[in-house]
Amino acid sequence: MVVAILAVFGCEYVRAAEGGEGKTSGDNNTSQQSATSSSSAGPVLPCVTIDATKTGAPILKYIYGQFIEHLGRCIYGGIWAEMLEDRKFFYPVGSQDSPWTVIGGSRAGKMVEKDAFVGQHTPEVRLAGTRSPRGIVQAGLGLVKGRHYVGYIVLAGTRDAAPVKVSLVWGTQFDERQTATINNVPANFTEIPFAFTAGEDTDNGSLEVVGRGKGGFRIGTVSLMPADNVQGMRADTLKLLKELDASIYRWPGGNFVSGYNWRDGIGDRDRRPPRKNPAWPGIEHNDFGLDEFMTFCRELNAEPYIAVNSGRGDAQLAVDEVQYANGSSDTPMGRLRAANGHPEPYQVKWWGIGNEMYGPWQLGHMPLAEYVKKHNAFADAMRAVDPAIKLIAVGAVGEWSEQMLTHSADKMDLISEHFYIKDKKDLLAHVRQVPDNVRLRAEAHRQYRTKTASLAGKDIRIAMDEWNYWYGPWLYGEGGVRFFLKDALGVAAGLNEYSRNTDIIFMANYSQTVNVLGCIKTTKTAAAFETTGLVLELYRHHFGTIPVEVSELNNDFQSLDIAAAWREDRKSITVAIVNPAKQRVRLGDVQVKGAAVTGGGRLWRITGQDEMAYNEPGKEPQVRIEEIAVRNVATLCEVPPLSVSLFELMVRHGP
């Protein structure tokens, strides 16, 4: 049974108070009369008691963490503002896989390996000295009328190749474009900036690079971003991420990390080699690496949590990464970081050793006994570089977690657990999956503590550093599934369950923030909170931090999931009620012990007419957070169907 927690008065008493009769709300510690009769509003929930004097371990900020991975459109096309695909030409221009096409026929361009600017080859455009242009173009760009765009091209060529023209195109007519003309083509690769303002809205704009001269030119790389980008990040996505206010971000994976060499993602961004994504379809552009991730975290005032490659990577790769992040500028890797423009150490505290190494799908997967040795070697080597770091080991409930805790307890500070769940036709079952999975792992780890000798005197808690629903068609790139109101109800119930297990769960990282299972979705030109994002934002900003003990009597009504917690300053108690039922529920008697609730406060509510309600970027949201002032507790007695209600009840102190 889901534990129910509520802090209000008897609802029958409240109805009398609403009518101007009965006592004031001064005597809050016991309910005034039992609500035993049924109501047209729905079934009655019997007595619930909250004892505000009995509290649990604090709900740490780390419960409101996030996880981002180099997969689909989570980073590229979601967080990162670059508008061009394959801007470093991993694929030959004009090939089936390339987003670039050749202008002027097949003879107009070829890929050249000798002296390639970045990667294995560079496109070369051969000009014919005719009026017909030759060059390359990429279509499918999202443009907004009046919005400014900035970029650059890294160009080299013959003197007679001039002029070369770079155009932003938003239509088919001659004047539906802006053009930057390069009258002097440099002999050596040179970065040449340009800026445009879009004349119309379109999802099929294009960037065109052409010449009409003789000789030819080579294109090292090209970039195009909205001018309002924030250090390379999308301003619209960043705005929502700031509202989300996640406390910590795990990066770069995920399965991705087990084939990732972090060195590919540092230094001059244009010189970083494009690679085939080691774990997922598509290309890793290496535009967003460790330094960009640190900028991202600082912009969001969030802590970084970096996972190292214990799949195909070795301990030295991890050691160098820790030193690059945390070493002083007189260490080899610290010196490299300083040369890349970041003289001060990042002081990254949280480090994960590997990802899901128990799974045969994981690059570098090995038997458990071998991996225990590998983990321990990584831990010793990384701590030798920086003894202050905190290490998170790979866990999976069952033999894997048991053996890791048995043989590596001295080599970790936390142990990770993951879960993903699918759709269920029954609404209550769909919602209950999340708290059930949280509780299952919490209970398992409590058992480990009772029977694992190596855990004596240790407090190794869980980092649930990947958790979410995962089902449905991809509407926002690979893994970009849509979430509905019913998923928001499940996430809210999951957060309630986290609050009930603070003794054993230290951290949780919702997967994967943007587009890929994300709580934020983006199109080419817009971003919006998913229903799940609204819940995460709501709890992060308004749920309390000190969970309170609750008991209930004769409760046969199973759908409600209710949790409560003191605010840190003890001036108010917050109460979260999740009702996944399709009917309104009237609450029965509730006893509040040890706190004088004044009856006033605030209510935030997320609900909708349909469990399948959803939000979509660029369109009016179907699901919102509604804020209501609470002047008496009657508001709490009626729980709408398909709703998350979070109350803040003010508490009177003193005589």
N, C-alpha and C positions, 0 to 999 in steps of 0.2 A: 504494500500500500504506500502511496506517496504521502509523506508527512505533510500535514496541513498546518499553517501558521497564520494567525489573524489577530489584529489588535483593534477591536471596535467594541460597541455595546450591544445589548440585546436589540434586535431589529424591531420587535414589537414596541419596545420602549421608545425607540427613535420615532416611530410613526406618531405616537402620542405627543412627543415633543414638537414634531413638525406642525401638529394641529394647534399648538399654543397651549397644550395642557401638559401636566406632569412636571417632573423636577427638571432643573437645569442639568448640564452635563458635568457637574462637579464630582459626583461619586462614580469614578470610572473603574474601580478595581473589581467590581463584580457586576454581573448582568442583572437587570432589574426584573425581567420576567422571561419565561421560556416561550419561544416562538414555536408552538407545537402544531398549529394548524397549517394546512397546505394553502398555497396562494396561487392565483392565476399566473403569477410570474414564474412559477416553476417549483421544483422540489425544495424541501427545507434541508439545510445542512445542520446537523445537530451541533452540540456544544464544542467549541474550540477554546483552548486556554493557552495564553501566551504568558510566560513568566519572564519578565524583562530583567530579572536579577540573575538568571541563569544564561550565561553567554558562552559561545564557542570561540575557537581560535579565529583571529581576524580574517576577513576576506581580503586577501592581498591584491594590490593593483595588478599583479601579474596574471590574475584570472582573466583580465580583459586584454589579452595579447592577440597578436595576429601573426600570420605566416604568409610570406610571399615567395613565389618560386618562379624560375625561368621556364614557364610553361604557358602555351597559348598566348592570350593577350593580358596576362596578369601585369607584367612589367612593360613590355613593348606593346603599345596600343592601349595601355591602361594607365600606368603610372608615368611612364616616360613619354615625353612630348614629341619625339621624332615622328614625322608623318610619312616618311619614305620607307618602303620595304627594301631590304637588301641594298642598302645605300653604299655598301663596300663591294658589291658585285661578287658575292660568293658563287652565284650561278652565272654562266655565260649569258650576256645580254641577247635577248631574242630566243633563248631556249624555252622549253616547255615550262620549266620551274621558275623562270625569272619573271619578276613583275615589270621589267623593262622591255620595251620593244624597240626595234631599229627603225629609224625614219630614213627613207631613201633606198630601200632594197637591201638584199643580203650582202652586196659588195660594199655597202657603206660603212660597215663596222666589223671588227673582229676582236678577240681577246688575245692579249699579248702577255706572255709570262716573263719575258726578260725585263728586269728593272720594274717589276710590278710595284705599285705604290703600297698596297696592303694585300695580304692574302696571296693566293697563287697566281692571280692574273689581273690585268687591268684592261678595260675597254678602250679601244682605239677607233676613232672615227676618221675615215679616209674621205677627203673632199674632192669634188670633181670640177670645181670652178664654174658651176652652172648656177642658174637662178633657183634651181630646185634644192631645198635644204637637205642636209644630211645630219643625222645625229641620233639621239635616243629620247624616249619619252616614257614616263610612268603615269598611268591614269588611276582612277579610283580614289582620288583624294577628296576628303571632306572639307569644304570651304564655307565660311559664313560671310555674308555680305558686310562690308565695312571693317572686317577684322584684319589686323595687320599680321604679316608673316615675315619671318627673317630666316636667312640661311646662308649657305656658302657652297662654292664648288672648288675643289682642288684640281687645278687644270695645268696642263703642260702641252706644248705643241710647237708647230712651225710658225714663223712670223707671218707667212702668207695665209695662215688659217683664219686670221681675223677678217671681219668681226665674228665672234661667237656670241650667240644670243641665248639667254636663259629666260624662259617665259613661264609665268603662272597663268593657266588657262581655265576659264570657268564656263565656256560656251563654245558654240560652233562658228560664230561670226568672227570676222576679222578683228573687230574692236573688243571682243570679249576676252581680253588678256592684258597682262602687264609684262613688259619686257625689260630686262637689264642687259645692256650691250657691253661686251668686253672687246674693246678696240685694240688692245695690245695683248696678244697671247704669250705668256712667259715660256721660255725654253725649258725651265725646270718647274717641277710641281710647286704651285703657289696657291694659297687659299685666297679666294676672291669672294667677298661678301655680296649679298643682294637683299633687297627688301621689297615686299609687295603688299597691296591692299586688295582683297577680293571684291569683285564688283557684283557678285550674286551668290546666293546660297546654292550649293550643289554637293552631292555625294560622289560626283564623278569628275572632279577637277583633275588637272594634270600638270606636271612639271616637264618642260620640254627644253632640251639642250641641243642647239643646231648651229651649223655654220654653212656658209655659201662660198667660202673662199677656196684656196688650193691647199695642197699639203694635207695636214691633218692635225688632230689633237687627241690627247689622252685625258681620261677623267679618273682621277685617283679615288675620289669619293664625293658625295653630295649630301647636304643636310637641309631640311626644311622643318621649321617649328612655328607654332603660333608665337607671336612676339611677346605675349604675356606669360610665357613659360617661366617657371621659377627654378633657376639653376638646372634647366633641362627637364623639369617635371611639368606635367599638365596642371595648369592652374585650377581647372574645374575639379579634377580628381583630388588634388591636394586640399582644396577647400573642404570637401567632404571628409577626407582623412583627418583633418584637424577637428572637425565636428565629432568624428568617431572617437578621437582621443585615446587610441590604443596605447597601452603602457609600454609594450615591448614588441618588437618585430623579429621573427625568425627568418633567416635567409642564408643561402640561396636555394635551399631545398631541404627535403624532398629528394625524389629519385635523381633529380638533376645533379645534386652535389657529388654523387658517387662516381661521376665521370668528368667532374669540373676541375680545371686547373685555374686557381684564383689569379695566377700571374697573367693570364690572358686578359684580365679585366682591369689592369692598371696601366698608368702611363698615358701618353698621347692617345686620346680616344680614336682619332682617325687612323692611327697606326696599329690599333689592337686588331688581331686577326679575327675575321668571322669564322665560325666553326659550325659544323653540324651539331645540333643539340644532341648531347650524348644519351639522353633518356627519352626524349619526346620528339615528335615530328617538328620540322622547321629548323631554322637557323638561329644560332646564338650570335648576336651581333657584337657582344662584348662592349657595348656602350655603357652598360650599367654594371659596374664592378664594385669592389669593396669601398673605394673612396666615394662613389656616388651613393652607395647604401648608407654610409655614415652621414653624408649630407642630408639624405632623406630622413634619417632618424633625428638628426638635430633640427631639421625644419619642423618636424612633428613633435619635438620634445619627448621622444620615445627612446627607450633603451634598445641597443642592438643586441641580438642573439645570433651568433654566426655558427653555422654548422660546417665542420671540416670534412674533407673527403677521406673516409676510412674504407671506401670501396676499392676503387682502383688506385687510390692515392696511398702514399706511405707517410710515416711519421715525420719525415723531414719536411714534406710539403706542408704539413700542419704546423710544425715548429716555425717555419719561415713565415707563415701567415700570422701566427700569434705575434711574432716579433715585428712584422710589418705594421700590425695594428697597434701594438702596445709598447714596442721598444723605443728607447731614447734615440735621438738622432745620431748618436755615436756608435750604434749597432749597425751591422750591415743592412738589415732590412729597414730599420728605422731611418737610415741614411737614404735608402731608396724612396721611402715614403716622403721624406722631406724634399727630395729632388723632384717628386711629383706634385709639390705645392702644398704639402701638409706637414709642417715642421713639428707640431705638437702631437704626442701620442694620443690615440683615440681612447685608451683605457676601457676597452671592451671587457666586460666582466663575464658574460654568459657565453659559453662555447659548447656546442653539441658535437660529440664524436660520432659521426656517421648518421645514417638514416635507414631505418627498416632493414638492417643487415640480416635479419631473420628470413627475409623473403627471397625466393628464387628469381623474382623479377628484378632484384637489385643488382646493379653492376658490382662485381667483386664479391658477391655472396659466397659464404664459406660455412662449413659446419660450426656449430656453436662453440665447441671446445677450442677451435682455432681462433674464432673471433674474440673470445675472452682474452686470449693472449695478446691479440692485436690491439684491442681496446686498452689493456693495461699498459702496453708499450707506448701508445699514443698519450695516455694520461700522464705517465711519468715524464715523457719528453716535453709535453706542453707546459706542465707545471714547473719544469726546470727553467723554462724561459720566463714565465711569470707565475710565481706561486700564489698570486692573489686571484687568479681566475677561478670561476665556478664551472664545473664540468657536468654535462648532461649526457647520460649513457643511453644507448638504444635498449628499449624494453619492449616486451609483448607478453601480456598476461599468459601464464602457463610456464612451461619449462624454460623458455628463453629468459623471462624476467627473474625466475627463481635462481637460475644458474649465474646470471649476471650479478645478482645481489649476493650470492654465495661467494663468488670468486673475485668480484671487483668492487666490493663495498667501499674499500679504501681508495678507490680510483674514480669516485663519482660524488657529486653533490646532490643531483636529482637523477631520476630515471624517467625516460619518456614512455608514453603510451599513445596510441593512435586509435581512432575509430571513425569509420564512415558508414552511413546507413542509407538504405534505399527507401523508396516510396511504399506505403501500405495503404490499401483501399479503406480500411477502417480508420476513421479520423483519430480516435483516441489512441489506437495502437501506433499510428504514424507519429503522433506527438510524444508518446511515452518512450519511444526508442531512445531519445537522447538522454533523459535522466536515467533510464535503465542502464545504458552503457556507461555512463559516468559512475553510477553506484556500483556496478559490477567490478570495475577496475579498482575503485576505492576499497571495496570489501576484500578483494583478492590481496591487495597490498597490506591491509591490516593483518591478514592471515600470515603473510610472509614474515611479518615482524614477530609473530608469536613462535615461529618454528625455525627461523634462520639465525644461527648463532652469530654470524658475522655482522648482523644488524644491531647487536646489543650495544646500547649507548649511542646509537646513531639515529639521525632523523632524516632519512633519505625519502623525500616525498616525490610525488608524481608531477612531471611536466607533461600535461596532455597537449602536446605541441602540434597535433593535427586532429581536428574534429569537425564534422559537418555532415549534412545530407549530401548525397551524390547520386543523382538520377536525372533523367529527362534529356531532351534534345539539346544540342549545342547551338545556342542562338547568339552567343557573344564570343565566337572563336572556340578553339579546342577547349573542352571542359566548361564552356561558358553556359551553364544551365540556368534556367529561370527559377526563382524561388517565389513561393506563394505565401499567403497569410498562414496557412497550416504549418509551413516550415518555421515561420516566425514564432508561432505558438510553441513548437518543439524546442527552438533555441532558448526561448524564455524559460521553459520548464527545465532545460539543461542548466541554465544559469542559477535557477533555484536550487538544483541539486548540487552544483558546485558549492553553494553557500552552506549546504548541509554536510559537507565533507572537507572542511577547511583544515582539519587535523592531518589529512593525508595528501591533499591536492594543493600544490604550491602555485602552479602556473598552468594556463590554458591558452592555446594559440589557434584561433579560428582560422580555418583554411578556405581560400587563399586570398582573401581581401578584395581583389579587383578582378572582375570578369570570370576567372577560373574558379567556380564554386563561390564566387565572391559575394560579399555583402554590399559591394558597390559595383554597378555595371556602367559601361561606357559604350557610346557609339563613336563615330569619327569626330563628332562635334559636341557631344553632350555627355553628362555623367549624372547618375542618380543613385540614391540609396535603394537597395532591395528591402523587402519587408524584414529580412533578418538583420540588416544593417540598422534599421530603426530600433530594434530590440537591443542590440549591442550598445548603441548610442545611449538609449534610455537608461539601461542599468548602469552603465559606466558613470553617467553624470548624476544619477538620482537615487540609486539603491545604496543602502547603508553599508557599513564595513564591519560591524560586530554582530554576528548572527545570534539569534535568540532562541532558546529552547521552547518547544511547543508540544502540546499534547491534545488529543481529541477523544471524545466519548461517543460511542454508538454511531459512528459515521460509516454508513454504507454507501454513501455517494462518492464514487471513485474518480470523477473526471477532474475536479479542481486540483490544481497544484499551487500551493501557497507557501510563501517564505517571508520572513521578516528579519530585520536587522536594525540595530541602533545606528544612527549617524555617529561619526567619530566624536563629535562634540557633545553627544548625549542630549542634545536639545530636541531631538525628534526621533521617532521610530518610523521606519519605512516598511511598507507591506506590499508585496507583489503577489497578485492573484492571476493565475492563468486558467482561463475557462475554454477548453477546446470543444465543449458541447455546443450543439446547435440550438439550445434553448437557454433562456435567461434563468439565472439561479438566484433565489433569495436566501441569504445567509440567516442561520439561526443564532442562538445565544453565543456570545463570545466573552470570555473572561480575560481581563488584563490584570496582571499582578505586578506590583513593584514599579508602576509608572502611572502618573496622573495625566492621562491624555486629555487635552483641552477641548477636543472636538473640532478644532480648526486645522487647516493645512492645505495641501495641494494634491491634485490627482493628475497623473499622466496616463493616457489610455491609447492603446493601439487596437483597432478593430476594423471590421468590414462586413459587408453584406454577404460575402461568399468566401468560403475557405480557399478558393482558387484566385482570389484577388491578388494583383501584383502591381508593381511599379515598373515603368519603362523610361529610360533616358529620353529627354526631349518632349515628354508628354505629361499631362496632368496626372499626379500620383493618385492611385486608387486607395492607398493605405498611407496614413499619416500618424504623427504623434499629436494627440490633442491634450492641451493643458487646461485644467479646470480648478478654480479656487474651491476649496472645501470649507463650508461655513458650519456644517454639522455632520455628524457621522452617518446620516441617512444615506449619503452618497455611496457609502461602502456596502450597504446592505443589498443593493441590486447589482449583480454581476452580469453584464451583457454577454450574449453568446459570442463565441469566436473572438475572445478578447484577452489582452494583457492589460491589467490595471496596476499601476504602481502608485501607492498613496504615501504621502509624507504627513505624519500626524505629529503635531506639536505637543511637547510635554511640559507641564508646569513643574518648576522646581521651587522648593521653599514653601513657607506657609501661605 
